[in-house]
């Protein structure tokens, strides 16, 4: 469901988040909708065995065999302000396209909705959208990415978009009980493939409500694939459908409090934004439509779906590492850092708020965060090499990244290796002289975790200059076949080694091992190992290192 802010909720959020967020945040808390108590396939099998899998056929509240514009029948309109109650009301088909009927509550015709709204809805559902695919409408975008909608009862190829006035602060919802014969479940059914959309938000034919239609249509499609999908994944795909249409939700709330469990969906605004960013990130990182399609069609749920599809596509990475990289990407949003895993191409993120700012050293303290959440400490004013001692709660699964940013130097990302007791230390030598270092802590386990930290400055030894700011700066093309060019840079003369590794960590090829002058450099790789053997399609890693140790790594994707 897509909840909308009440005035009281708007005022409360405005006090916390600032007036700028009010225009962006169009929804707030979601009422908990009831769901069928068992998977749909089990219910259908039982009802078929009992001879009860059939539409009621009541002519007063069933669509005709071939509905046309102007046809009217009774629909259940839901009061969801408390225990769900349905009222039968006459609603009329006001428009239709190749794949949809636009049905409007008769009480709202000429009040909350008019023919211009209907015409715009049909156009954008069928033919066009304001985003990256202007010649595709919601139907093509959604079915192309997520699958076909269900069609268990009404026998009609078109889906229904039912517009009515809501009695709750929401913009749309999908009611799973409509997928079953009326009278066989705890709640009434319109026995149709229908999503419910609000007429009382001011512009039912505007881009925002069209994006809401895409969001709710995704829920209908996903229900046909997986009737008990985890809410966070389903809602994230609904948010992705809005992005595909070209009108995503405005990012706010989550960026000011990132300690929010990704896989627990409570209907808060931050939950919608968090699941949106995760869905967009994996869409961009792992091949777009084919990856999303397979996750939507997976019989597994939640993170298990993602892990299974990552393995099936041979990416050589699991969700804990994806989450770690995603947490860094949310703070950096810099796709230029090799090879794009620390930023977004299809979205520009606002600044993420660190939970602590460190300006003097030594600095020690403790933190805590939820499972599948991340938080950030911002370190500035460093006169030397930043040293971190980290000690996480035992029997947890934490990941620690160090992110260095400077207005005149390439962004650096390093990961701190933790032992089985969640302990680790690191001298961030490569970031000496940088404006800021961010300590990003992510919990990829099933429980919340606490940790302690100590930050100190290690002075540069006498007579030794600060290390060169050296980094990989990308590979073009990437993915590639048969050859890519790996780019890197150094601000001073240095001996550098450029190597290619398999996902397992085995070194495959040495591309360079020599002294390079300051400046930008590049080396080609033809997808072969040092023995000249052609390597299979898959994920590989370029590693740039110097005499001071490992400097940077980046992903290379070889296609065949």
Steps between C-alpha positions, in 0.01 A plus 500: 500500500605858438419706814457877488582754769223642717533866601606403852762262366626768261544744787680239710738405221554866414615566854753217471609504138450858389257658258695385194399142568128576514462549127690180435343270757150427376428210732558386855390201711328211323198325650564125524284339231377147566633227275374152414611250763658250260676505161259562213584174325400299808175691535416449135574126516275464803216701346526311171480171690186632669354624171505863618762654270269712285385860482159565652356624171272750676395733212468800734861485612684314226648647183334410171680257272651787301488824702476824306519867588175592673435160661410522868485238776540480876847492651611445857656829617710455811490694826844428647497750786451218749398139449452477120139550395374492140209696354349412160497807276428551128815568301525561125761426236614845386789398276679197363817412316650181366591385851292699749157617601475828693204468736378790714265509799187673366499737801842632392432557130526872434607552862837336561556386143408598144551379143834680462633297796372178346655575160837574659485178705425286195774668296766446765391152596509388138740710296734751666681607815711800609812299587780323315260300280261765362341269242404239760209526738445347841377170355810439289743623767347291777431181308841524333682525832284304746277262302137455401207585729281224641170405339338242723130594487374777272632353172577850370836592348481857626560602860277741692616833642223595745494863613309590815525720810706348781410536866864452602817694424603287203534537125454141385493135595470147366243280677610137478154363587378615154691199364252255658128429451284724715382327815791256525728726706479713812447815293290585195637476147433691180617185316717707265858600435471848646703766677334777699614860449400820677313786335542733797870591471434787259618353170415135424628548143830663600845342485507421870173303505595329173820388674286375789299297246828345382594426862171326578491315168841357592344361821234325294763349271722396789210331673455283193867396528533462877196534725702520822791719389675703771339844519830689477593336169150543355485866604850560365393368161191723519733795553717381211188495280455870581859565393451303178193711425704814556360645821680340798442604858708791621779383731468624856482367858714188442805710415475675838475174697654207315484272808181344363453126448464439125310172531246618761234702318286703742353736241701802617609746234864402558406136426370592156811702416736234634339220301493726193872569518584133555287394203647767271853416614474128422321583174795714389776278636384160377372544149162668527188326367624136487615511861181666629286259296667198659464638852130570437454144371698331778298264719716611793439814702699806599878475523481129415363601157785744445766250606359232272487730196847641567631143501299400191644797307855408614574839650722340765361727773244457777255744653721577801765645267237670284354664812846610613565665164150648491553661841815667365322601180223674692750730670732553203261485202807511279475263201842613377670295772601173331296342382177673578402300807506807727245718328181524295451588137122538503464703818675787676503449873486776759771505765482225761531617858779348712396398848824642641751763389857454624730804489765428766711195577527261670125436502333194648140398540237242429218455254211270427288430197218279383537192286526577126575862576799734477630818660787739443764692700659801330863574586661835414799699619745209465867599520657169401378148430163404648515178706188305593461232766160333474338243729153377410260294706589132490283262297388784272580569136637850453673662203720811527598724209723808497403762242739787425384812319681813392408779263821453299576129533332178385261337745644199682317200645669244725348219706617403847547127547331377820583172671252248639460717811410799281828675578725685259750786463603711203741780413341694215835605356369569150260763636763714673437865419136444395226737613286231663480131575167329562485188715201305365376216720244252363323213678422217257384253766164402639528698825593850610861554600710728717864597453781710643756700308817698553624754248851641520758667279824331405762756400692457175852374581772765481635547150211310340258690285129433489409215262384576152128530444471204265182334380325307229277736307292255300500262206356557155303320379368315803333250456728411208572251223766440382716778653484776760735781596567543875573860603692611808676808627770615742585852614869417538755261354448151646559134429160341436371153422176445313366144526179309420352257751217247496215541747661218702810717551726308258725726294447455127692769315768764557432807289772731634786504753716806449574854610240744371536878492231719650187518289239283336585157359323201343561137413295268278372157603374251244323259738792254505725375779878522505521172306286642219195292583163662431301533823127429527237769538466626853608751763870579541687756706774742403735581788737794502773480765823675582801455721295623796242223455162456333358825369176432313284232341231509234257261335533382137211319331595274208215407266496217246 
